[in-house]
Amino acid sequence: MPKYNYKCKKCEDTFETVHSMSEKLHDCIKCETSGSLLRIPSAFVTKQKKTNKKQKIGSVVEKSISDFREALKEQKKGLKETEYK
């Protein structure tokens, strides 16, 4: 399931949550104001290294896939440890 960022219009609290794409939250979990949440678009950050070495494209892709798999494992581990109401 994807992660979503929300911000309350009233108390200005921001938080991140995981839910299905069809679901949308409306009530703030901190101040409990109804209809006060605004979904904030997620920002993707990319960083490019400038190198003089030429690399094969396949090795760069394999490295990226490996990094993403490790990040996914960490996210899954965190979600398993999270206690839901």
PDB file with one MODEL, atoms N, CA, C and O in Angstrom:
MODEL        1
ATOM      1  N   MET A   1       0.834  -1.174   0.000  1.00  0.00           N
ATOM      2  CA  MET A   1       0.000   0.000   0.000  1.00  0.00           C
ATOM      3  C   MET A   1       0.882   1.241   0.000  1.00  0.00           C
ATOM      4  O   MET A   1       1.959   1.245   0.595  1.00  0.00           O
ATOM      5  N   PRO A   2       0.426   2.280  -0.661  1.00  0.00           N
ATOM      6  CA  PRO A   2       1.238   3.503  -0.753  1.00  0.00           C
ATOM      7  C   PRO A   2       1.169   4.355   0.516  1.00  0.00           C
ATOM      8  O   PRO A   2       0.221   4.272   1.297  1.00  0.00           O
ATOM      9  N   LYS A   3       2.198   5.169   0.690  1.00  0.00           N
ATOM     10  CA  LYS A   3       2.256   6.107   1.810  1.00  0.00           C
ATOM     11  C   LYS A   3       1.659   7.442   1.365  1.00  0.00           C
ATOM     12  O   LYS A   3       1.836   7.871   0.225  1.00  0.00           O
ATOM     13  N   TYR A   4       0.959   8.078   2.278  1.00  0.00           N
ATOM     14  CA  TYR A   4       0.392   9.392   2.002  1.00  0.00           C
ATOM     15  C   TYR A   4       0.739  10.343   3.134  1.00  0.00           C
ATOM     16  O   TYR A   4       0.793   9.944   4.298  1.00  0.00           O
ATOM     17  N   ASN A   5       0.972  11.597   2.790  1.00  0.00           N
ATOM     18  CA  ASN A   5       1.237  12.643   3.762  1.00  0.00           C
ATOM     19  C   ASN A   5      -0.001  13.526   3.851  1.00  0.00           C
ATOM     20  O   ASN A   5      -0.595  13.890   2.836  1.00  0.00           O
ATOM     21  N   TYR A   6      -0.380  13.865   5.081  1.00  0.00           N
ATOM     22  CA  TYR A   6      -1.533  14.721   5.304  1.00  0.00           C
ATOM     23  C   TYR A   6      -1.135  15.880   6.206  1.00  0.00           C
ATOM     24  O   TYR A   6      -0.213  15.777   7.015  1.00  0.00           O
ATOM     25  N   LYS A   7      -1.863  17.001   6.044  1.00  0.00           N
ATOM     26  CA  LYS A   7      -1.658  18.164   6.904  1.00  0.00           C
ATOM     27  C   LYS A   7      -3.034  18.671   7.330  1.00  0.00           C
ATOM     28  O   LYS A   7      -3.948  18.796   6.515  1.00  0.00           O
ATOM     29  N   CYS A   8      -3.159  18.958   8.617  1.00  0.00           N
ATOM     30  CA  CYS A   8      -4.412  19.477   9.155  1.00  0.00           C
ATOM     31  C   CYS A   8      -4.465  20.985   8.917  1.00  0.00           C
ATOM     32  O   CYS A   8      -3.502  21.697   9.201  1.00  0.00           O
ATOM     33  N   LYS A   9      -5.588  21.463   8.399  1.00  0.00           N
ATOM     34  CA  LYS A   9      -5.758  22.904   8.153  1.00  0.00           C
ATOM     35  C   LYS A   9      -5.884  23.682   9.458  1.00  0.00           C
ATOM     36  O   LYS A   9      -5.530  24.859   9.519  1.00  0.00           O
ATOM     37  N   LYS A  10      -6.387  23.025  10.501  1.00  0.00           N
ATOM     38  CA  LYS A  10      -6.630  23.720  11.764  1.00  0.00           C
ATOM     39  C   LYS A  10      -5.384  23.753  12.652  1.00  0.00           C
ATOM     40  O   LYS A  10      -4.909  24.831  13.010  1.00  0.00           O
ATOM     41  N   CYS A  11      -4.851  22.572  13.010  1.00  0.00           N
ATOM     42  CA  CYS A  11      -3.712  22.529  13.945  1.00  0.00           C
ATOM     43  C   CYS A  11      -2.360  22.487  13.232  1.00  0.00           C
ATOM     44  O   CYS A  11      -1.316  22.565  13.879  1.00  0.00           O
ATOM     45  N   GLU A  12      -2.375  22.364  11.909  1.00  0.00           N
ATOM     46  CA  GLU A  12      -1.189  22.338  11.055  1.00  0.00           C
ATOM     47  C   GLU A  12      -0.256  21.172  11.360  1.00  0.00           C
ATOM     48  O   GLU A  12       0.926  21.224  11.022  1.00  0.00           O
ATOM     49  N   ASP A  13      -0.771  20.128  11.990  1.00  0.00           N
ATOM     50  CA  ASP A  13       0.007  18.916  12.229  1.00  0.00           C
ATOM     51  C   ASP A  13       0.158  18.160  10.913  1.00  0.00           C
ATOM     52  O   ASP A  13      -0.796  18.075  10.139  1.00  0.00           O
ATOM     53  N   THR A  14       1.330  17.616  10.653  1.00  0.00           N
ATOM     54  CA  THR A  14       1.540  16.793   9.464  1.00  0.00           C
ATOM     55  C   THR A  14       1.897  15.387   9.916  1.00  0.00           C
ATOM     56  O   THR A  14       2.581  15.194  10.921  1.00  0.00           O
ATOM     57  N   PHE A  15       1.420  14.407   9.153  1.00  0.00           N
ATOM     58  CA  PHE A  15       1.731  13.024   9.475  1.00  0.00           C
ATOM     59  C   PHE A  15       1.691  12.190   8.207  1.00  0.00           C
ATOM     60  O   PHE A  15       1.129  12.589   7.187  1.00  0.00           O
ATOM     61  N   GLU A  16       2.300  11.028   8.303  1.00  0.00           N
ATOM     62  CA  GLU A  16       2.379  10.100   7.176  1.00  0.00           C
ATOM     63  C   GLU A  16       1.599   8.845   7.546  1.00  0.00           C
ATOM     64  O   GLU A  16       1.688   8.364   8.676  1.00  0.00           O
ATOM     65  N   THR A  17       0.843   8.324   6.606  1.00  0.00           N
ATOM     66  CA  THR A  17       0.064   7.118   6.859  1.00  0.00           C
ATOM     67  C   THR A  17       0.052   6.233   5.623  1.00  0.00           C
ATOM     68  O   THR A  17       0.359   6.679   4.518  1.00  0.00           O
ATOM     69  N   VAL A  18      -0.304   4.988   5.828  1.00  0.00           N
ATOM     70  CA  VAL A  18      -0.366   4.017   4.738  1.00  0.00           C
ATOM     71  C   VAL A  18      -1.809   3.540   4.618  1.00  0.00           C
ATOM     72  O   VAL A  18      -2.409   3.092   5.595  1.00  0.00           O
ATOM     73  N   HIS A  19      -2.358   3.642   3.411  1.00  0.00           N
ATOM     74  CA  HIS A  19      -3.703   3.117   3.162  1.00  0.00           C
ATOM     75  C   HIS A  19      -3.876   2.876   1.671  1.00  0.00           C
ATOM     76  O   HIS A  19      -3.002   3.217   0.874  1.00  0.00           O
ATOM     77  N   SER A  20      -5.005   2.287   1.300  1.00  0.00           N
ATOM     78  CA  SER A  20      -5.238   1.961  -0.106  1.00  0.00           C
ATOM     79  C   SER A  20      -5.422   3.240  -0.928  1.00  0.00           C
ATOM     80  O   SER A  20      -5.701   4.311  -0.388  1.00  0.00           O
ATOM     81  N   MET A  21      -5.261   3.101  -2.230  1.00  0.00           N
ATOM     82  CA  MET A  21      -5.358   4.251  -3.115  1.00  0.00           C
ATOM     83  C   MET A  21      -6.771   4.834  -3.149  1.00  0.00           C
ATOM     84  O   MET A  21      -6.939   6.036  -3.355  1.00  0.00           O
ATOM     85  N   SER A  22      -7.771   4.004  -2.951  1.00  0.00           N
ATOM     86  CA  SER A  22      -9.156   4.473  -3.027  1.00  0.00           C
ATOM     87  C   SER A  22      -9.609   5.172  -1.744  1.00  0.00           C
ATOM     88  O   SER A  22     -10.620   5.873  -1.744  1.00  0.00           O
ATOM     89  N   GLU A  23      -8.878   4.985  -0.671  1.00  0.00           N
ATOM     90  CA  GLU A  23      -9.234   5.581   0.613  1.00  0.00           C
ATOM     91  C   GLU A  23      -8.649   6.986   0.731  1.00  0.00           C
ATOM     92  O   GLU A  23      -7.579   7.259   0.186  1.00  0.00           O
ATOM     93  N   LYS A  24      -9.340   7.874   1.435  1.00  0.00           N
ATOM     94  CA  LYS A  24      -8.829   9.216   1.692  1.00  0.00           C
ATOM     95  C   LYS A  24      -9.264   9.616   3.095  1.00  0.00           C
ATOM     96  O   LYS A  24     -10.439   9.486   3.441  1.00  0.00           O
ATOM     97  N   LEU A  25      -8.336  10.097   3.897  1.00  0.00           N
ATOM     98  CA  LEU A  25      -8.653  10.513   5.264  1.00  0.00           C
ATOM     99  C   LEU A  25      -9.226  11.925   5.255  1.00  0.00           C
ATOM    100  O   LEU A  25      -8.851  12.751   4.423  1.00  0.00           O
ATOM    101  N   HIS A  26     -10.142  12.196   6.190  1.00  0.00           N
ATOM    102  CA  HIS A  26     -10.779  13.511   6.278  1.00  0.00           C
ATOM    103  C   HIS A  26     -10.632  14.144   7.651  1.00  0.00           C
ATOM    104  O   HIS A  26     -10.622  15.369   7.767  1.00  0.00           O
ATOM    105  N   ASP A  27     -10.517  13.316   8.708  1.00  0.00           N
ATOM    106  CA  ASP A  27     -10.495  13.815  10.077  1.00  0.00           C
ATOM    107  C   ASP A  27      -9.089  13.757  10.658  1.00  0.00           C
ATOM    108  O   ASP A  27      -8.393  12.751  10.519  1.00  0.00           O
ATOM    109  N   CYS A  28      -8.677  14.838  11.308  1.00  0.00           N
ATOM    110  CA  CYS A  28      -7.345  14.935  11.903  1.00  0.00           C
ATOM    111  C   CYS A  28      -7.239  13.978  13.084  1.00  0.00           C
ATOM    112  O   CYS A  28      -8.152  13.892  13.905  1.00  0.00           O
ATOM    113  N   ILE A  29      -6.123  13.260  13.166  1.00  0.00           N
ATOM    114  CA  ILE A  29      -5.929  12.311  14.263  1.00  0.00           C
ATOM    115  C   ILE A  29      -5.424  13.004  15.534  1.00  0.00           C
ATOM    116  O   ILE A  29      -5.496  12.430  16.620  1.00  0.00           O
ATOM    117  N   LYS A  30      -4.914  14.234  15.404  1.00  0.00           N
ATOM    118  CA  LYS A  30      -4.393  14.944  16.572  1.00  0.00           C
ATOM    119  C   LYS A  30      -5.478  15.798  17.235  1.00  0.00           C
ATOM    120  O   LYS A  30      -5.764  15.635  18.422  1.00  0.00           O
ATOM    121  N   CYS A  31      -6.079  16.706  16.462  1.00  0.00           N
ATOM    122  CA  CYS A  31      -7.089  17.600  17.042  1.00  0.00           C
ATOM    123  C   CYS A  31      -8.508  17.100  16.819  1.00  0.00           C
ATOM    124  O   CYS A  31      -9.460  17.687  17.332  1.00  0.00           O
ATOM    125  N   GLU A  32      -8.662  16.004  16.045  1.00  0.00           N
ATOM    126  CA  GLU A  32      -9.939  15.345  15.773  1.00  0.00           C
ATOM    127  C   GLU A  32     -10.958  16.255  15.090  1.00  0.00           C
ATOM    128  O   GLU A  32     -12.163  16.062  15.247  1.00  0.00           O
ATOM    129  N   THR A  33     -10.480  17.249  14.329  1.00  0.00           N
ATOM    130  CA  THR A  33     -11.368  18.119  13.576  1.00  0.00           C
ATOM    131  C   THR A  33     -11.831  17.388  12.326  1.00  0.00           C
ATOM    132  O   THR A  33     -11.025  16.794  11.610  1.00  0.00           O
ATOM    133  N   SER A  34     -13.117  17.435  12.072  1.00  0.00           N
ATOM    134  CA  SER A  34     -13.697  16.728  10.933  1.00  0.00           C
ATOM    135  C   SER A  34     -13.488  17.518   9.641  1.00  0.00           C
ATOM    136  O   SER A  34     -13.735  18.723   9.594  1.00  0.00           O
ATOM    137  N   GLY A  35     -13.037  16.835   8.604  1.00  0.00           N
ATOM    138  CA  GLY A  35     -12.879  17.444   7.281  1.00  0.00           C
ATOM    139  C   GLY A  35     -11.748  18.448   7.165  1.00  0.00           C
ATOM    140  O   GLY A  35     -11.780  19.312   6.289  1.00  0.00           O
ATOM    141  N   SER A  36     -10.748  18.352   8.032  1.00  0.00           N
ATOM    142  CA  SER A  36      -9.686  19.358   8.042  1.00  0.00           C
ATOM    143  C   SER A  36      -8.386  18.906   7.375  1.00  0.00           C
ATOM    144  O   SER A  36      -7.420  19.667   7.329  1.00  0.00           O
ATOM    145  N   LEU A  37      -8.352  17.670   6.855  1.00  0.00           N
ATOM    146  CA  LEU A  37      -7.092  17.162   6.314  1.00  0.00           C
ATOM    147  C   LEU A  37      -6.919  17.481   4.838  1.00  0.00           C
ATOM    148  O   LEU A  37      -7.868  17.459   4.054  1.00  0.00           O
ATOM    149  N   LEU A  38      -5.685  17.775   4.492  1.00  0.00           N
ATOM    150  CA  LEU A  38      -5.287  18.046   3.120  1.00  0.00           C
ATOM    151  C   LEU A  38      -4.199  17.048   2.763  1.00  0.00           C
ATOM    152  O   LEU A  38      -3.207  16.936   3.483  1.00  0.00           O
ATOM    153  N   ARG A  39      -4.367  16.321   1.662  1.00  0.00           N
ATOM    154  CA  ARG A  39      -3.336  15.363   1.247  1.00  0.00           C
ATOM    155  C   ARG A  39      -2.211  16.137   0.574  1.00  0.00           C
ATOM    156  O   ARG A  39      -2.440  16.919  -0.348  1.00  0.00           O
ATOM    157  N   ILE A  40      -1.000  15.906   1.049  1.00  0.00           N
ATOM    158  CA  ILE A  40       0.183  16.578   0.513  1.00  0.00           C
ATOM    159  C   ILE A  40       0.881  15.624  -0.446  1.00  0.00           C
ATOM    160  O   ILE A  40       1.141  14.476  -0.086  1.00  0.00           O
ATOM    161  N   PRO A  41       1.191  16.074  -1.659  1.00  0.00           N
ATOM    162  CA  PRO A  41       1.889  15.187  -2.591  1.00  0.00           C
ATOM    163  C   PRO A  41       3.262  14.792  -2.057  1.00  0.00           C
ATOM    164  O   PRO A  41       3.968  15.600  -1.455  1.00  0.00           O
ATOM    165  N   SER A  42       3.618  13.547  -2.289  1.00  0.00           N
ATOM    166  CA  SER A  42       4.934  13.064  -1.879  1.00  0.00           C
ATOM    167  C   SER A  42       5.990  13.602  -2.828  1.00  0.00           C
ATOM    168  O   SER A  42       5.762  13.723  -4.032  1.00  0.00           O
ATOM    169  N   ALA A  43       7.127  13.917  -2.279  1.00  0.00           N
ATOM    170  CA  ALA A  43       8.229  14.412  -3.092  1.00  0.00           C
ATOM    171  C   ALA A  43       9.256  13.304  -3.283  1.00  0.00           C
ATOM    172  O   ALA A  43       9.668  12.651  -2.324  1.00  0.00           O
ATOM    173  N   PHE A  44       9.653  13.107  -4.497  1.00  0.00           N
ATOM    174  CA  PHE A  44      10.684  12.128  -4.786  1.00  0.00           C
ATOM    175  C   PHE A  44      11.988  12.877  -5.008  1.00  0.00           C
ATOM    176  O   PHE A  44      12.055  13.829  -5.786  1.00  0.00           O
ATOM    177  N   VAL A  45      12.997  12.437  -4.325  1.00  0.00           N
ATOM    178  CA  VAL A  45      14.292  13.093  -4.417  1.00  0.00           C
ATOM    179  C   VAL A  45      15.254  12.160  -5.133  1.00  0.00           C
ATOM    180  O   VAL A  45      15.385  10.987  -4.785  1.00  0.00           O
ATOM    181  N   THR A  46      15.911  12.696  -6.119  1.00  0.00           N
ATOM    182  CA  THR A  46      16.932  11.921  -6.809  1.00  0.00           C
ATOM    183  C   THR A  46      18.239  12.690  -6.706  1.00  0.00           C
ATOM    184  O   THR A  46      18.263  13.920  -6.673  1.00  0.00           O
ATOM    185  N   LYS A  47      19.292  11.947  -6.658  1.00  0.00           N
ATOM    186  CA  LYS A  47      20.601  12.560  -6.546  1.00  0.00           C
ATOM    187  C   LYS A  47      21.506  11.911  -7.578  1.00  0.00           C
ATOM    188  O   LYS A  47      21.622  10.687  -7.635  1.00  0.00           O
ATOM    189  N   GLN A  48      22.132  12.720  -8.375  1.00  0.00           N
ATOM    190  CA  GLN A  48      23.025  12.192  -9.387  1.00  0.00           C
ATOM    191  C   GLN A  48      24.461  12.504  -9.000  1.00  0.00           C
ATOM    192  O   GLN A  48      24.798  13.615  -8.591  1.00  0.00           O
ATOM    193  N   LYS A  49      25.277  11.499  -9.143  1.00  0.00           N
ATOM    194  CA  LYS A  49      26.697  11.697  -8.905  1.00  0.00           C
ATOM    195  C   LYS A  49      27.370  11.963 -10.242  1.00  0.00           C
ATOM    196  O   LYS A  49      27.078  11.315 -11.247  1.00  0.00           O
ATOM    197  N   LYS A  50      28.259  12.910 -10.229  1.00  0.00           N
ATOM    198  CA  LYS A  50      29.036  13.160 -11.430  1.00  0.00           C
ATOM    199  C   LYS A  50      30.354  12.401 -11.278  1.00  0.00           C
ATOM    200  O   LYS A  50      31.139  12.659 -10.365  1.00  0.00           O
ATOM    201  N   THR A  51      30.569  11.486 -12.172  1.00  0.00           N
ATOM    202  CA  THR A  51      31.806  10.727 -12.143  1.00  0.00           C
ATOM    203  C   THR A  51      32.451  10.746 -13.511  1.00  0.00           C
ATOM    204  O   THR A  51      31.787  10.926 -14.533  1.00  0.00           O
ATOM    205  N   ASN A  52      33.719  10.563 -13.510  1.00  0.00           N
ATOM    206  CA  ASN A  52      34.451  10.487 -14.772  1.00  0.00           C
ATOM    207  C   ASN A  52      34.504   9.064 -15.289  1.00  0.00           C
ATOM    208  O   ASN A  52      34.813   8.830 -16.457  1.00  0.00           O
ATOM    209  N   LYS A  53      34.201   8.115 -14.416  1.00  0.00           N
ATOM    210  CA  LYS A  53      34.228   6.718 -14.827  1.00  0.00           C
ATOM    211  C   LYS A  53      32.981   6.394 -15.640  1.00  0.00           C
ATOM    212  O   LYS A  53      31.886   6.870 -15.340  1.00  0.00           O
ATOM    213  N   LYS A  54      33.160   5.600 -16.642  1.00  0.00           N
ATOM    214  CA  LYS A  54      32.026   5.129 -17.423  1.00  0.00           C
ATOM    215  C   LYS A  54      31.595   3.799 -16.840  1.00  0.00           C
ATOM    216  O   LYS A  54      32.414   2.904 -16.633  1.00  0.00           O
ATOM    217  N   GLN A  55      30.300   3.676 -16.578  1.00  0.00           N
ATOM    218  CA  GLN A  55      29.757   2.443 -16.040  1.00  0.00           C
ATOM    219  C   GLN A  55      28.796   1.846 -17.059  1.00  0.00           C
ATOM    220  O   GLN A  55      28.171   2.552 -17.850  1.00  0.00           O
ATOM    221  N   LYS A  56      28.705   0.553 -17.014  1.00  0.00           N
ATOM    222  CA  LYS A  56      27.725  -0.101 -17.856  1.00  0.00           C
ATOM    223  C   LYS A  56      26.351   0.157 -17.279  1.00  0.00           C
ATOM    224  O   LYS A  56      26.167   0.130 -16.062  1.00  0.00           O
ATOM    225  N   ILE A  57      25.385   0.407 -18.146  1.00  0.00           N
ATOM    226  CA  ILE A  57      24.035   0.712 -17.695  1.00  0.00           C
ATOM    227  C   ILE A  57      23.461  -0.439 -16.881  1.00  0.00           C
ATOM    228  O   ILE A  57      22.795  -0.201 -15.873  1.00  0.00           O
ATOM    229  N   GLY A  58      23.697  -1.648 -17.281  1.00  0.00           N
ATOM    230  CA  GLY A  58      23.175  -2.808 -16.567  1.00  0.00           C
ATOM    231  C   GLY A  58      23.623  -2.848 -15.121  1.00  0.00           C
ATOM    232  O   GLY A  58      22.835  -3.210 -14.246  1.00  0.00           O
ATOM    233  N   SER A  59      24.873  -2.484 -14.843  1.00  0.00           N
ATOM    234  CA  SER A  59      25.366  -2.526 -13.471  1.00  0.00           C
ATOM    235  C   SER A  59      24.712  -1.438 -12.620  1.00  0.00           C
ATOM    236  O   SER A  59      24.473  -1.641 -11.430  1.00  0.00           O
ATOM    237  N   VAL A  60      24.427  -0.301 -13.216  1.00  0.00           N
ATOM    238  CA  VAL A  60      23.754   0.781 -12.498  1.00  0.00           C
ATOM    239  C   VAL A  60      22.325   0.360 -12.143  1.00  0.00           C
ATOM    240  O   VAL A  60      21.859   0.605 -11.031  1.00  0.00           O
ATOM    241  N   VAL A  61      21.641  -0.270 -13.086  1.00  0.00           N
ATOM    242  CA  VAL A  61      20.271  -0.741 -12.858  1.00  0.00           C
ATOM    243  C   VAL A  61      20.256  -1.818 -11.780  1.00  0.00           C
ATOM    244  O   VAL A  61      19.404  -1.785 -10.892  1.00  0.00           O
ATOM    245  N   GLU A  62      21.172  -2.762 -11.842  1.00  0.00           N
ATOM    246  CA  GLU A  62      21.241  -3.813 -10.832  1.00  0.00           C
ATOM    247  C   GLU A  62      21.483  -3.235  -9.441  1.00  0.00           C
ATOM    248  O   GLU A  62      20.873  -3.684  -8.471  1.00  0.00           O
ATOM    249  N   LYS A  63      22.354  -2.258  -9.338  1.00  0.00           N
ATOM    250  CA  LYS A  63      22.645  -1.611  -8.058  1.00  0.00           C
ATOM    251  C   LYS A  63      21.398  -0.896  -7.535  1.00  0.00           C
ATOM    252  O   LYS A  63      21.091  -0.976  -6.346  1.00  0.00           O
ATOM    253  N   SER A  64      20.686  -0.204  -8.413  1.00  0.00           N
ATOM    254  CA  SER A  64      19.465   0.503  -8.005  1.00  0.00           C
ATOM    255  C   SER A  64      18.405  -0.469  -7.522  1.00  0.00           C
ATOM    256  O   SER A  64      17.757  -0.225  -6.504  1.00  0.00           O
ATOM    257  N   ILE A  65      18.220  -1.561  -8.236  1.00  0.00           N
ATOM    258  CA  ILE A  65      17.237  -2.573  -7.843  1.00  0.00           C
ATOM    259  C   ILE A  65      17.599  -3.153  -6.482  1.00  0.00           C
ATOM    260  O   ILE A  65      16.726  -3.350  -5.636  1.00  0.00           O
ATOM    261  N   SER A  66      18.868  -3.423  -6.272  1.00  0.00           N
ATOM    262  CA  SER A  66      19.322  -3.955  -4.992  1.00  0.00           C
ATOM    263  C   SER A  66      19.046  -2.958  -3.861  1.00  0.00           C
ATOM    264  O   SER A  66      18.580  -3.345  -2.790  1.00  0.00           O
ATOM    265  N   ASP A  67      19.330  -1.692  -4.099  1.00  0.00           N
ATOM    266  CA  ASP A  67      19.075  -0.652  -3.092  1.00  0.00           C
ATOM    267  C   ASP A  67      17.585  -0.545  -2.774  1.00  0.00           C
ATOM    268  O   ASP A  67      17.207  -0.423  -1.609  1.00  0.00           O
ATOM    269  N   PHE A  68      16.740  -0.589  -3.804  1.00  0.00           N
ATOM    270  CA  PHE A  68      15.297  -0.499  -3.601  1.00  0.00           C
ATOM    271  C   PHE A  68      14.770  -1.697  -2.828  1.00  0.00           C
ATOM    272  O   PHE A  68      13.874  -1.555  -1.996  1.00  0.00           O
ATOM    273  N   ARG A  69      15.317  -2.870  -3.095  1.00  0.00           N
ATOM    274  CA  ARG A  69      14.897  -4.074  -2.360  1.00  0.00           C
ATOM    275  C   ARG A  69      15.227  -3.940  -0.882  1.00  0.00           C
ATOM    276  O   ARG A  69      14.414  -4.293  -0.027  1.00  0.00           O
ATOM    277  N   GLU A  70      16.412  -3.433  -0.577  1.00  0.00           N
ATOM    278  CA  GLU A  70      16.810  -3.243   0.814  1.00  0.00           C
ATOM    279  C   GLU A  70      15.894  -2.227   1.502  1.00  0.00           C
ATOM    280  O   GLU A  70      15.481  -2.430   2.644  1.00  0.00           O
ATOM    281  N   ALA A  71      15.583  -1.144   0.809  1.00  0.00           N
ATOM    282  CA  ALA A  71      14.686  -0.133   1.376  1.00  0.00           C
ATOM    283  C   ALA A  71      13.301  -0.724   1.616  1.00  0.00           C
ATOM    284  O   ALA A  71      12.667  -0.426   2.628  1.00  0.00           O
ATOM    285  N   LEU A  72      12.829  -1.555   0.698  1.00  0.00           N
ATOM    286  CA  LEU A  72      11.530  -2.196   0.836  1.00  0.00           C
ATOM    287  C   LEU A  72      11.512  -3.145   2.036  1.00  0.00           C
ATOM    288  O   LEU A  72      10.528  -3.198   2.774  1.00  0.00           O
ATOM    289  N   LYS A  73      12.592  -3.888   2.227  1.00  0.00           N
ATOM    290  CA  LYS A  73      12.688  -4.792   3.381  1.00  0.00           C
ATOM    291  C   LYS A  73      12.594  -4.000   4.681  1.00  0.00           C
ATOM    292  O   LYS A  73      11.916  -4.422   5.618  1.00  0.00           O
ATOM    293  N   GLU A  74      13.269  -2.856   4.742  1.00  0.00           N
ATOM    294  CA  GLU A  74      13.235  -2.023   5.935  1.00  0.00           C
ATOM    295  C   GLU A  74      11.836  -1.480   6.187  1.00  0.00           C
ATOM    296  O   GLU A  74      11.385  -1.435   7.332  1.00  0.00           O
ATOM    297  N   GLN A  75      11.140  -1.062   5.118  1.00  0.00           N
ATOM    298  CA  GLN A  75       9.783  -0.557   5.268  1.00  0.00           C
ATOM    299  C   GLN A  75       8.845  -1.659   5.754  1.00  0.00           C
ATOM    300  O   GLN A  75       8.006  -1.420   6.621  1.00  0.00           O
ATOM    301  N   LYS A  76       8.983  -2.867   5.198  1.00  0.00           N
ATOM    302  CA  LYS A  76       8.145  -3.989   5.620  1.00  0.00           C
ATOM    303  C   LYS A  76       8.395  -4.316   7.089  1.00  0.00           C
ATOM    304  O   LYS A  76       7.460  -4.586   7.843  1.00  0.00           O
ATOM    305  N   LYS A  77       9.664  -4.290   7.485  1.00  0.00           N
ATOM    306  CA  LYS A  77      10.013  -4.583   8.866  1.00  0.00           C
ATOM    307  C   LYS A  77       9.370  -3.544   9.788  1.00  0.00           C
ATOM    308  O   LYS A  77       8.828  -3.891  10.838  1.00  0.00           O
ATOM    309  N   GLY A  78       9.431  -2.289   9.398  1.00  0.00           N
ATOM    310  CA  GLY A  78       8.822  -1.221  10.195  1.00  0.00           C
ATOM    311  C   GLY A  78       7.314  -1.364  10.295  1.00  0.00           C
ATOM    312  O   GLY A  78       6.726  -1.112  11.347  1.00  0.00           O
ATOM    313  N   LEU A  79       6.687  -1.772   9.192  1.00  0.00           N
ATOM    314  CA  LEU A  79       5.231  -1.941   9.208  1.00  0.00           C
ATOM    315  C   LEU A  79       4.813  -3.134  10.058  1.00  0.00           C
ATOM    316  O   LEU A  79       3.769  -3.093  10.709  1.00  0.00           O
ATOM    317  N   LYS A  80       5.619  -4.198  10.059  1.00  0.00           N
ATOM    318  CA  LYS A  80       5.310  -5.352  10.879  1.00  0.00           C
ATOM    319  C   LYS A  80       5.386  -5.013  12.363  1.00  0.00           C
ATOM    320  O   LYS A  80       4.642  -5.569  13.171  1.00  0.00           O
ATOM    321  N   GLU A  81       6.277  -4.108  12.716  1.00  0.00           N
ATOM    322  CA  GLU A  81       6.461  -3.723  14.102  1.00  0.00           C
ATOM    323  C   GLU A  81       5.461  -2.663  14.556  1.00  0.00           C
ATOM    324  O   GLU A  81       5.337  -2.402  15.753  1.00  0.00           O
ATOM    325  N   THR A  82       4.741  -2.045  13.602  1.00  0.00           N
ATOM    326  CA  THR A  82       3.787  -0.997  13.925  1.00  0.00           C
ATOM    327  C   THR A  82       2.513  -1.629  14.469  1.00  0.00           C
ATOM    328  O   THR A  82       2.006  -2.612  13.931  1.00  0.00           O
ATOM    329  N   GLU A  83       2.013  -1.041  15.546  1.00  0.00           N
ATOM    330  CA  GLU A  83       0.775  -1.525  16.148  1.00  0.00           C
ATOM    331  C   GLU A  83      -0.372  -0.656  15.645  1.00  0.00           C
ATOM    332  O   GLU A  83      -0.354   0.565  15.800  1.00  0.00           O
ATOM    333  N   TYR A  84      -1.362  -1.296  15.046  1.00  0.00           N
ATOM    334  CA  TYR A  84      -2.506  -0.574  14.491  1.00  0.00           C
ATOM    335  C   TYR A  84      -3.695  -0.677  15.426  1.00  0.00           C
ATOM    336  O   TYR A  84      -3.856  -1.657  16.153  1.00  0.00           O
ATOM    337  N   LYS A  85      -4.517   0.346  15.390  1.00  0.00           N
ATOM    338  CA  LYS A  85      -5.722   0.376  16.233  1.00  0.00           C
ATOM    339  C   LYS A  85      -6.838  -0.368  15.549  1.00  0.00           C
ATOM    340  O   LYS A  85      -7.939  -0.462  16.090  1.00  0.00           O
TER     341      LYS A  85
ENDMDL
END
